[in-house]
Amino acid sequence: MQKVYLTRRNLLTLLSKLDRVKSGGVSACTLVKQDTVHPKFPCSDTIYVTAVEDSDYYIDRQPGKVLSIDEPKMEEL
């Protein structure tokens, strides 16, 4: 099993890519996590990520359930 650890900084950067799309930019990026010596969160993977708005992704189905405690609040984003 592969594990990737994303920090708040990583996640906020990914979210910012959605704003780039609204401005006519692209949202594709590559995350390279090569921290194989971290004592608690080691990882060494390359992940290709493209940010997509919910309205573009969920065009033919409803999104899956999220626990209410995990549901993002718009004021947090």
ZABADO-773638 format. One record per atom (N, C-alpha, C): residue number from 1; residue in three letters; x, y, z. Coordinates in Angstrom, 1 decimal. Atoms other than C-alpha are relative to their C-alpha. Layout:
# ZABADO-773638
i:aa:xx:yy:zz
NUM:Ala:X:Y:Z
...
***
This chain:
# ZABADO-773638
i:aa:xx:yy:zz
1:Met:0.8:-1.2:0.0
1:Met:0.0:0.0:0.0
1:Met:0.9:1.2:0.0
2:Gln:-0.7:-1.3:0.1
2:Gln:1.3:3.5:-0.9
2:Gln:-0.7:0.9:0.9
3:Lys:0.5:-1.1:-0.9
3:Lys:0.9:6.3:1.6
3:Lys:0.6:1.3:-0.4
4:Val:-0.4:-1.3:0.2
4:Val:1.1:9.9:0.9
4:Val:-0.5:0.9:1.1
5:Tyr:0.4:-0.9:-1.1
5:Tyr:1.1:12.5:3.6
5:Tyr:0.0:1.5:-0.6
6:Leu:0.1:-1.4:0.5
6:Leu:-0.2:16.0:2.6
6:Leu:-0.2:0.9:1.2
7:Thr:0.1:-1.0:-1.0
7:Thr:0.3:18.9:4.9
7:Thr:-1.1:1.0:-0.3
8:Arg:0.9:-1.1:0.2
8:Arg:-2.1:21.8:5.4
8:Arg:0.5:0.8:-1.2
9:Arg:-0.6:-0.9:1.0
9:Arg:0.3:23.8:3.2
9:Arg:-0.3:-0.7:-1.4
10:Asn:0.3:0.7:1.3
10:Asn:0.0:21.1:0.4
10:Asn:-1.4:0.1:-0.4
11:Leu:1.4:0.0:0.3
11:Leu:-3.7:21.0:0.6
11:Leu:-0.5:1.4:-0.4
12:Leu:0.4:-1.4:0.4
12:Leu:-4.2:24.8:0.5
12:Leu:0.6:0.4:-1.3
13:Thr:-0.5:-0.2:1.3
13:Thr:-1.9:24.9:-2.5
13:Thr:-0.8:-0.6:-1.1
14:Leu:0.8:0.7:0.9
14:Leu:-4.0:22.3:-4.2
14:Leu:-1.4:0.8:-0.2
15:Leu:1.3:-0.7:0.1
15:Leu:-7.2:24.3:-3.4
15:Leu:0.2:1.3:-0.8
16:Ser:-0.2:-1.3:0.7
16:Ser:-5.6:27.5:-4.8
16:Ser:0.0:-0.2:-1.5
17:Lys:0.0:0.2:1.5
17:Lys:-5.3:25.8:-8.2
17:Lys:-1.4:0.1:-0.6
18:Leu:1.4:-0.2:0.5
18:Leu:-9.1:25.9:-8.5
18:Leu:-0.2:1.4:-0.4
19:Asp:0.1:-1.5:0.3
19:Asp:-8.9:29.7:-8.4
19:Asp:0.8:0.3:-1.3
20:Arg:-0.7:-0.2:1.2
20:Arg:-6.3:29.5:-11.2
20:Arg:-0.8:-0.4:-1.2
21:Val:0.8:0.4:1.1
21:Val:-8.7:27.6:-13.4
21:Val:-1.1:1.1:-0.3
22:Lys:1.0:-1.0:0.1
22:Lys:-11.4:30.3:-12.8
22:Lys:0.7:1.2:-0.8
23:Ser:-0.7:-1.1:0.6
23:Ser:-8.7:32.8:-14.0
23:Ser:0.5:-0.3:-1.4
24:Gly:-0.5:0.4:1.3
24:Gly:-8.0:30.9:-17.2
24:Gly:1.3:-0.8:0.0
25:Gly:-1.2:0.7:-0.1
25:Gly:-5.0:29.0:-15.9
25:Gly:-0.3:-1.5:0.0
26:Val:0.2:1.4:-0.1
26:Val:-4.4:25.3:-15.5
26:Val:0.2:-0.5:1.4
27:Ser:-0.1:0.4:-1.4
27:Ser:-4.7:23.2:-12.4
27:Ser:0.9:-1.3:0.2
28:Ala:-0.9:1.2:-0.2
28:Ala:-2.4:20.2:-13.1
28:Ala:1.3:0.4:0.7
29:Cys:-1.3:-0.1:-0.7
29:Cys:0.6:19.8:-10.9
29:Cys:0.5:-1.3:0.4
30:Thr:-0.7:1.3:-0.5
30:Thr:3.0:17.2:-9.6
30:Thr:0.4:0.2:1.4
31:Leu:-0.5:0.0:-1.3
31:Leu:3.6:16.5:-6.0
31:Leu:1.1:-1.0:0.1
32:Val:-1.0:1.0:-0.2
32:Val:6.9:14.9:-5.3
32:Val:0.4:0.0:1.4
33:Lys:-0.2:0.1:-1.4
33:Lys:7.2:13.7:-1.8
33:Lys:1.2:-1.0:0.1
34:Gln:-1.1:0.9:-0.1
34:Gln:10.7:12.3:-1.3
34:Gln:0.7:0.2:1.4
35:Asp:-0.5:-0.1:-1.3
35:Asp:11.1:12.4:2.4
35:Asp:0.0:-1.3:0.7
36:Thr:-0.1:1.4:-0.5
36:Thr:12.2:8.9:3.1
36:Thr:0.6:-0.1:1.4
37:Val:-0.7:0.1:-1.3
37:Val:14.0:9.8:6.3
37:Val:-0.9:0.6:1.1
38:His:0.8:-0.5:-1.1
38:His:11.1:11.4:8.2
38:His:-0.4:-1.1:1.0
39:Pro:0.2:1.0:-0.9
39:Pro:10.7:9.5:11.4
39:Pro:-1.5:-0.5:0.2
40:Lys:1.4:0.3:-0.1
40:Lys:6.9:9.5:11.4
40:Lys:-0.8:-0.2:-1.3
41:Phe:0.8:0.0:1.2
41:Phe:5.7:10.2:7.9
41:Phe:0.9:-0.2:-1.3
42:Pro:-0.9:0.1:1.1
42:Pro:8.2:8.8:5.4
42:Pro:-0.8:-0.3:-1.3
43:Cys:0.7:0.3:1.3
43:Cys:7.1:8.7:1.7
43:Cys:1.0:0.4:-1.1
44:Ser:-0.8:-0.3:1.2
44:Ser:8.8:8.7:-1.7
44:Ser:-0.8:-0.4:-1.2
45:Asp:0.9:0.2:1.2
45:Asp:6.1:8.9:-4.4
45:Asp:-0.1:1.3:-0.8
46:Thr:0.4:-1.1:0.9
46:Thr:5.3:11.1:-7.3
46:Thr:-1.4:-0.1:-0.3
47:Ile:1.4:0.0:0.2
47:Ile:1.7:12.0:-7.6
47:Ile:-0.4:1.1:-0.9
48:Tyr:0.5:-0.9:1.0
48:Tyr:0.1:13.7:-10.5
48:Tyr:-1.4:0.4:0.4
49:Val:1.3:-0.5:-0.5
49:Val:-2.8:15.9:-9.4
49:Val:-0.6:1.1:-0.9
50:Thr:0.7:-1.0:0.7
50:Thr:-5.4:17.9:-11.3
50:Thr:-1.2:0.4:0.8
51:Ala:1.1:-0.5:-0.8
51:Ala:-7.8:20.1:-9.3
51:Ala:-1.2:0.2:-0.9
52:Val:1.3:-0.1:0.8
52:Val:-11.4:19.9:-10.6
52:Val:-1.1:0.4:0.9
53:Glu:1.1:-0.5:-0.8
53:Glu:-14.4:21.8:-9.4
53:Glu:-1.1:-1.1:0.1
54:Asp:1.0:1.0:-0.2
54:Asp:-17.2:19.6:-7.9
54:Asp:-1.0:0.0:-1.1
55:Ser:1.1:-0.1:1.0
55:Ser:-19.7:20.9:-10.5
55:Ser:0.5:-0.6:-1.3
56:Asp:-0.5:0.7:1.2
56:Asp:-17.4:19.6:-13.3
56:Asp:0.1:-1.5:0.2
57:Tyr:-0.2:1.4:-0.2
57:Tyr:-16.7:16.3:-11.7
57:Tyr:-1.2:-0.8:0.2
58:Tyr:1.3:0.7:-0.3
58:Tyr:-20.1:15.3:-10.4
58:Tyr:-1.1:0.3:-0.9
59:Ile:1.0:-0.3:1.0
59:Ile:-22.0:15.8:-13.6
59:Ile:-1.0:-1.1:-0.2
60:Asp:0.9:1.2:0.3
60:Asp:-23.5:12.3:-13.8
60:Asp:-0.3:-0.8:1.3
61:Arg:0.3:0.8:-1.3
61:Arg:-23.7:11.2:-10.1
61:Arg:0.2:1.0:1.2
62:Gln:-0.1:-0.7:-1.2
62:Gln:-24.0:12.5:-6.6
62:Gln:1.3:-0.3:0.7
63:Pro:-1.2:0.3:-0.7
63:Pro:-20.8:12.8:-4.5
63:Pro:-0.3:-1.0:1.1
64:Gly:0.2:1.0:-1.1
64:Gly:-20.3:10.1:-1.9
64:Gly:-0.1:0.7:1.4
65:Lys:0.2:-0.6:-1.4
65:Lys:-21.1:10.7:1.8
65:Lys:1.3:0.3:0.7
66:Val:-1.1:-0.4:-0.8
66:Val:-18.8:12.5:4.1
66:Val:-0.5:0.1:1.4
67:Leu:0.4:-0.2:-1.4
67:Leu:-19.0:12.3:7.9
67:Leu:-0.2:1.5:0.2
68:Ser:0.3:-1.4:-0.3
68:Ser:-20.5:15.6:9.1
68:Ser:1.2:0.7:0.7
69:Ile:-1.2:-0.6:-0.7
69:Ile:-17.4:16.2:11.3
69:Ile:1.1:0.3:-1.0
70:Asp:-1.1:-0.2:1.0
70:Asp:-15.2:16.0:8.1
70:Asp:-0.5:0.9:-1.1
71:Glu:0.6:-0.9:1.1
71:Glu:-17.5:18.1:5.8
71:Glu:0.7:1.3:0.1
72:Pro:-0.7:-1.3:-0.1
72:Pro:-15.5:21.2:4.9
72:Pro:-1.1:1.1:0.1
73:Lys:0.9:-1.2:-0.2
73:Lys:-17.1:24.5:5.9
73:Lys:0.6:1.0:-0.9
74:Met:-0.5:-1.0:0.9
74:Met:-16.9:27.2:3.3
74:Met:0.9:1.1:0.6
75:Glu:-0.7:-1.1:-0.7
75:Glu:-15.6:29.7:5.9
75:Glu:1.5:-0.5:0.3
76:Glu:-1.4:0.6:-0.3
76:Glu:-12.6:27.3:6.5
76:Glu:0.8:0.0:-1.3
77:Leu:-0.7:0.0:1.3
77:Leu:-11.7:27.3:2.8
77:Leu:0.4:1.4:-0.3
***
